[in-house]
Amino acid sequence: MRPFGARLAAATAEHGPLCVGIDPHASLLDAWGLPDSAEGVRRFALTVLEAVGGRVAAVKPQAAFFERHGSAGVAALEEVVAAGRDTGTLVVVDAKRGDIGSTMGAYADAFLRDGSPLAGDALTVSPYLGFGSLQPAVDLALATGRGLFVLALTSNPEGAEVQHARDADGVAVADRVARAAGASNAAELADGGPAAGEALGSIGLVVGATIGDAAARLGVDLAAVRGPLLAPGVGAQGAGAAELAAVF
């Protein structure tokens, strides 16, 4: 399988940069006349896929809304991941996993290993046990042609107390995350790397569309990451074209 960064670049060139979130929370299910159950989230997600599959670059099912319904909900997520990939649309599983050692390796196996029913094309991960704790996921993603989106500057206001904090050298936590992602991409894209000759690496960042000028104020060079940027917050969370322009 081609590296995720290359596949995403091709998908955005064909369909534009839209990633459609699939977030079947209870109020949406009610508005759609669907039960708040595993079957309800399944029907919601498959209806969204029927509408957008093959027409957008990516979809992003939020794992928690499926997991809250137990094993039947997880089975529904597995079906949705497979259905999304069958349409040719990239599937970003929004699970925000983050742990250390063998536990992080187990999460990587669940969401990134070939043959796993939960493995889409990319996974969201949290670096706040240290970026190095994500290495099992980085290694497996690159080995299987998948990608990661690492939480860096998130759209929730509470994130600032950690992400905007500066270390003893005056470097913001978010900037450390961005630099580490950039180093992974540099190795992937270098001569002899798994994506040599490609323009876009496979380790991206989550940068909220509602953060305003935070990246600039914190000195985060998003272009230097050389990876994709996932910008949640457009639409229901209030961000539009003006907010995107302020961030990017």
C-alpha positions in Angstrom: 0.0 0.0 0.0 1.3 3.5 -0.9 2.2 5.7 2.1 -0.7 7.4 3.7 0.6 10.9 3.0 0.8 10.1 -0.7 -2.7 8.6 -0.8 -4.1 11.6 1.1 -2.4 14.0 -1.3 -4.0 12.2 -4.3 -7.4 12.1 -2.6 -7.3 15.9 -1.9 -6.2 16.6 -5.4 -9.2 14.7 -6.7 -11.9 15.6 -4.2 -10.6 18.7 -2.3 -9.5 18.9 1.4 -12.7 18.0 3.1 -12.8 15.3 5.8 -16.4 14.6 7.0 -16.8 13.8 10.7 -19.1 10.9 11.6 -20.2 11.8 15.2 -23.5 10.0 15.9 -24.2 11.5 19.3 -27.5 11.0 21.0 -29.1 14.3 19.9 -28.2 13.7 16.3 -29.6 10.2 16.4 -32.9 11.6 17.8 -33.0 14.4 15.2 -32.7 11.7 12.5 -35.4 9.5 14.1 -32.9 6.8 15.0 -32.5 4.9 18.2 -29.7 5.6 20.6 -28.2 2.2 20.1 -25.6 0.3 18.2 -28.0 -0.1 15.4 -28.8 3.6 15.4 -25.1 4.6 15.2 -24.6 2.0 12.5 -27.5 3.3 10.3 -26.4 6.9 10.9 -22.8 6.3 9.8 -23.7 4.1 6.8 -26.2 6.8 5.6 -23.4 9.4 5.8 -21.1 7.1 3.9 -23.7 6.6 1.2 -24.0 10.3 0.8 -20.3 11.2 0.8 -18.3 8.0 0.0 -16.2 8.4 -3.1 -17.0 12.2 -3.1 -14.7 13.5 -0.4 -11.1 12.9 0.5 -11.7 11.3 3.9 -14.2 10.5 6.6 -13.6 10.5 10.4 -15.7 8.2 12.6 -15.5 9.1 16.2 -14.8 5.8 18.0 -16.3 6.9 21.4 -19.8 7.2 20.0 -19.6 3.6 18.9 -17.8 2.3 21.9 -20.4 3.6 24.3 -22.8 0.9 23.0 -20.4 -1.9 23.9 -19.4 -4.8 21.8 -22.3 -4.2 19.3 -21.1 -0.6 18.9 -17.6 -1.7 18.2 -18.9 -4.2 15.7 -20.7 -1.3 14.0 -17.5 0.7 13.9 -15.8 -2.2 12.3 -18.5 -2.3 9.6 -18.3 1.4 9.1 -14.5 1.3 8.7 -14.8 -1.4 6.1 -17.7 0.3 4.3 -15.7 3.6 4.1 -12.7 1.9 2.7 -14.8 0.0 0.2 -15.9 3.4 -1.3 -12.3 4.4 -1.9 -12.6 7.2 0.7 -9.8 7.4 3.3 -11.0 6.5 6.8 -9.4 8.3 9.8 -10.4 6.5 13.0 -10.8 9.2 15.6 -9.9 7.3 18.8 -7.2 9.6 20.3 -5.2 6.7 21.7 -2.1 7.3 23.8 -0.2 5.1 26.2 3.3 3.6 26.8 5.2 0.5 25.8 3.4 -2.7 25.1 0.0 -1.0 25.7 0.7 1.6 23.0 1.8 -1.3 20.9 -1.5 -3.1 21.5 -3.4 0.1 20.4 -1.3 0.2 17.3 -2.1 -3.4 16.5 -5.8 -2.7 17.0 -6.0 0.3 14.7 -3.0 0.1 12.3 -2.1 -3.6 11.7 -3.1 -5.2 8.4 -6.1 -7.5 8.9 -7.5 -5.7 12.0 -11.2 -4.9 11.6 -10.6 -1.6 13.2 -7.8 -0.5 11.0 -8.7 2.4 8.7 -6.2 4.5 6.9 -5.1 6.7 9.8 -5.6 7.1 13.5 -5.7 10.1 15.9 -3.3 9.8 18.8 -2.4 11.7 21.9 1.3 12.6 22.6 0.8 13.8 26.2 2.7 10.9 27.7 5.6 12.1 25.6 5.8 12.0 21.8 8.3 9.1 22.1 5.6 7.0 23.7 3.9 6.9 20.3 6.8 5.2 18.6 5.0 1.8 18.3 2.2 3.5 16.4 4.6 5.6 14.3 6.5 2.4 13.3 3.5 0.3 12.5 1.7 3.1 10.6 4.7 3.6 8.3 5.2 -0.1 7.9 1.6 -0.6 6.7 1.1 2.6 4.7 -1.1 4.2 7.3 -0.9 7.5 9.0 -1.3 9.3 12.3 -2.8 12.6 13.3 -1.2 13.8 16.6 -3.0 16.2 18.9 -1.1 19.4 18.8 -3.3 22.5 19.0 -6.8 21.3 19.7 -10.1 23.2 19.3 -11.2 22.9 22.9 -10.3 25.9 25.1 -9.1 23.6 27.9 -6.2 22.4 25.7 -4.3 25.6 26.0 -3.2 25.0 29.6 -1.1 22.1 28.4 -0.4 22.8 24.7 0.5 26.5 25.1 2.8 25.9 28.1 6.5 26.5 27.6 9.4 24.5 28.7 12.6 25.8 30.3 13.9 26.7 26.9 10.8 28.7 26.1 9.5 26.3 23.6 5.7 25.6 23.7 4.5 22.0 24.2 2.6 22.2 20.9 5.8 23.2 19.1 7.7 20.3 20.6 4.9 18.0 19.2 5.1 19.6 15.8 8.9 19.3 15.7 8.7 15.7 16.6 6.1 15.0 13.9 8.3 16.9 11.4 11.3 14.8 12.3 9.3 11.6 11.6 8.2 12.9 8.3 11.7 14.0 7.4 12.9 10.5 7.9 10.0 9.0 5.9 10.5 11.4 3.0 14.3 11.2 2.9 16.2 9.2 0.3 15.8 5.5 1.3 12.8 6.3 3.4 9.4 4.6 2.9 8.0 7.7 1.2 11.1 8.9 -0.7 10.2 11.3 -3.4 6.7 12.1 -2.1 5.8 15.6 -1.0 3.7 14.8 2.1 4.6 12.7 5.1 2.2 10.4 6.9 2.5 11.8 10.4 0.0 14.7 10.6 -1.2 17.1 13.3 -4.6 17.9 14.7 -4.8 21.7 14.6 -8.3 23.1 15.5 -9.9 25.4 13.1 -11.0 27.6 16.1 -7.6 28.4 17.6 -7.1 31.7 15.9 -3.5 32.9 15.8 -2.2 30.5 18.5 0.2 28.7 16.1 1.8 32.0 15.1 2.0 33.3 18.7 3.5 30.0 19.9 6.0 29.9 17.1 4.7 26.6 15.6 5.9 26.3 12.0 3.1 24.1 10.6 4.6 24.0 7.1 7.9 22.6 8.5 6.0 19.5 9.7 5.6 18.4 6.0 2.6 16.4 7.0 -1.2 16.7 6.8 -3.2 18.9 9.1 -6.6 17.8 10.4 -8.6 20.9 11.4 -11.7 20.0 13.3 -14.2 22.7 14.2 -15.5 23.6 10.8 -19.3 23.6 10.7 -21.1 22.7 13.9 -18.3 24.0 16.2 -18.5 27.4 14.5 -15.5 27.7 12.3 -15.8 28.9 8.7 -13.6 30.3 6.0 -12.6 33.3 8.0 -11.5 31.1 11.0 -9.5 28.8 8.7 -7.7 31.8 7.2 -6.8 33.0 10.7 -5.2 29.7 11.6 -3.6 28.7 8.3 
